[in-house]
Amino acid sequence: MGAPARAEAARLSAIFEATGAQPVDTSILQPADVLLDLYGEDIRARAYVTADPLRGEMMLRPDFTVPVVRAHMDEGGDPARYTYAGEVFRRQETDPARPIEFLQTGFEIFGGDPAQADAEVFATIAGALDGLDLRPSTGDIGILMAAVRGLRTSEARKGALLRHVWRPRRFRALLDRYSARTPLPAHKKTLLASADPFAEAGPALGRRSRAEVEARIATLRAEADTRPLSEEETALIDMIVDLRETSPNVLSSLRDIAVDMPAIGDAVTGLSRRLDALSARGIDVDTLPFEGSFGRTTLEYYDGFVFGFQSATRADLPPAATGGRYDALTRRLGQGRVVPAVGGVIRPELVVQIREGRA
Ligand SMILES: N[C@@H](Cc1c[nH]c[nH+]1)C(=O)O
C-alpha cells in the first residue's frame, strides 16, 4: 500500500469526521457463516473463507458495512454515524489486473430522515472527489422492489422476482415466463399433464426423497395454474428497469407509471424528496443521471438509493466510490429492531491513480 494512498485515506477520513462521524475499526477476520449470505452471490463467490478450529468458517472482511452494522445493532441501534478506513479483500475471478486487496474509506449514517441522509452521503462523497473527472450514476432499488411487491400475482412469484432482482437476466426470463411471453418448457408440460408422474419414472436414483419431489411438483402445478401477469403490468416493470435519463425526466416518467401502479407511489415520493435534498446541498440534479437498473449487479443488501462515481475517461476501472441505502440489513442484524441506514465508500488508491492521470 503506497504512502500517497495512505495520505489520501487520511484526507478522506478527516472529511467524514468533520461531519461528526465517529471513527471505528472492525476485525479483518469476520465470521463467514452468519454474515456471508448478506452480501449476495457476487461477494459469496469472491470472499476468502477459511476454517477456524474454534470459531468455524471465517472470512477476510469483504467490506466494512456489514461488520459496522452488526456492531451498531449489538450496541442498541440508536442514531449514529461512523467512519472507517482499511483494507478489504475480494477474489478476482477473471481480471488478474484488478487488486484482491484494496483500501476503502467510508461513512455510514444510521437514523435520521432518509432523503436528507441519502443526500448528505452523496454530497459529502461528491465534495471529497471534487476536481476529479468522475461521472456519477444513481438508481433506486426500492422502486423496483415496490413495483414487484405490488404486482397482482402470487406471493411465490413475487418472492422469486425479488430474489432475482440481483440477476437481471434471470429476472427477465422469469418475467417473460410469468407473463406467458415464453411458453412452459415441453418437459415440464409433460410432467404436469401426467396423472401420476411416478408411474413411469423408474427406480429412485437421485438424492431427493419422494416427498421432496412431490412437493416440487405441487409447486410447479400451482405455478402453472397461476394466471399470467397482465401485459400492462409487465410493460410497467419493463419501463422501470429500462429507465435511463436525467433525474427530473425519470421522476416525471415514474409519476406517470405510478398512476397505473400505485404501489410505487411512496418510493417515487421518496425519490422526489431526495432530489430536493440533493439540490439543497448544491448537487446539480437537472443533469444527474438515473438508471432504473443501476446497482442490480452489486451488493444485495441495498434496498433504496444507490450511487457510484466512475472515471469519465477510463470505463474499465472499478468505480472510485459507491454506496447506497440498506434499511433491511439493519433488521436482519438487529433481531427485529430496524434503523434506516445509508453509506458509501471511496477507494483512495483509485483516487490517487486518477488524480495523477495514470488512470
Ligand atoms: N460497503 C459497500 C459500500 C457502502 C458503504 N455503505 C453503503 N455501501 C462496498 O464495499 O461497496
The ligand as a Tripos MOL2 file, in Angstrom:
@<TRIPOS>MOLECULE
LIG
   11    11     1     0     0
SMALL
NO_CHARGES

@<TRIPOS>ATOM
      1 N1        -19.7330   -1.4500    1.6190 N.3       1 LIG1
      2 C1        -20.0150   -1.0410    0.2650 C.3       1 LIG1
      3 C2        -20.1270    0.4430    0.1350 C.3       1 LIG1
      4 C3        -21.1240    1.0040    1.0900 C.ar      1 LIG1
      5 C4        -20.9270    1.5990    2.2760 C.ar      1 LIG1
      6 N2        -22.1330    1.8950    2.7660 N.ar      1 LIG1
      7 C5        -23.0410    1.5180    1.9220 C.ar      1 LIG1
      8 N3        -22.4420    0.9650    0.8910 N.ar      1 LIG1
      9 C6        -18.9340   -1.5850   -0.6480 C.2       1 LIG1
     10 O1        -17.9900   -2.1290   -0.2130 O.co2     1 LIG1
     11 O2        -19.0170   -1.4870   -1.8350 O.co2     1 LIG1
@<TRIPOS>BOND
     1     1     2 1
     2     2     3 1
     3     2     9 1
     4     3     4 1
     5     4     5 ar
     6     4     8 ar
     7     5     6 ar
     8     6     7 ar
     9     7     8 ar
    10     9    10 2
    11     9    11 1
@<TRIPOS>SUBSTRUCTURE
     1 LIG1         1 GROUP 0 **** ****
